[in-house]
């Protein structure tokens, strides 16, 4: 009696030896993939060496503020949506005048 448990099936993928911490990361930042990350990838890290920070690069869509957005614009998204067309017209008018 050696006490070995059943071997896993031959076709089961196994992490390389010494690498046993699986973390879903955002491959574009290397941080832990968050809810809004456009890409995510399961990566294997040595114990304790995986990322500990959740991705701060990608947030909810309202984080994608226009360059001219006011800091409080998230509170009035609908107003901004109404104004956006006018502001773009105005900006384009400035460029193409
Ligand atoms: Zn991300």
Boltz pocket constraint, residues with backbone or C-beta under 6 A from the ligand:
constraints:
  - pocket:
      binder: B
      contacts: [[A, 26], [A, 29], [A, 32], [A, 33], [A, 34], [A, 36], [A, 37], [A, 38], [A, 39], [A, 55], [A, 56], [A, 57], [A, 58]]
      max_distance: 6.0
